[in-house]
Amino acid sequence: MDSSETYWTDRALLEWQVELGATDAILDVPVDRYGLEAAKPAPKAVTPEKPAAVPVPVAKPEVDAVVLARTAAQTASDLGALSAAMQAFEHCDLKQGARSFVFCDGNPAARVMIIGEAPGREEDRAGRPFVGRAGQLLDRMLEAIQMGRAADDAARSVYITNVLPWRPPSNRTPDKDEIAMMLPFLERHIALADPEIIVLMGNTPCQALLGRTGITRMRGNWVEVLGKPCLPMFHPAYLLRNPIAKREAWADLLELNARLRG
Ligand code: URA
């Protein structure tokens, strides 16, 4: 391997560690732990008369993460308690790899609650939903109908959250177990925020709350979620990749605006 190959290999390994959540170098020089002979335990003497004990597998207690999530969510009586209950929930593996817990942004008293998928890289760093490129596009879309997450006026503001509060590695799509175990928290979140209208951004919140996907067919058609009118829309990240679809997104924004002002 020449020195440039070594550089790129080392750099890829370093980026991988940062992806996993490594934030600090602990020592100035790397330690080859395989080379630390002295640190290895001395081999145990084998007594021929005694057969080696056969390890008995210890059964891990089975937990139903969905049931535990439902109980934890139900006991939360306000948004602060819900956030604390979610942060204390230890059954979603995404928590281990994420840097931040991302709960919400905007005005909890808003008439509109927007639900996205999960934090991406920027959101994981900032601890707030929709702050990366997709989030900036979302802000511009909302501005076009004189709405925004920073507005104090409940009629003009939005409240924003995601199906998952932890970033999936490499921004992969959340799997069905992750969605199922976090769904009781999302449902409680909706009940506590009690918005007038829900907007679902992309397939993941549709899968979670409507049990189906197919955003191209579903977008722009009002449905009901937990007794509330709900509008599925294209996810802004999809619009960044497919600018041609902004035409439909604009129609959906106008539809939302008409419903709010109608
Ligand atoms: N995409 C989402 O669905 N949510 C975010 O918070 C950021 C990007």
Residues whose N, C-alpha, C, O or C-beta is under 5 A from the ligand:
A	BS01	URA	G116 E117 A118 P119 G120 E123 P129 F130 A134 N162
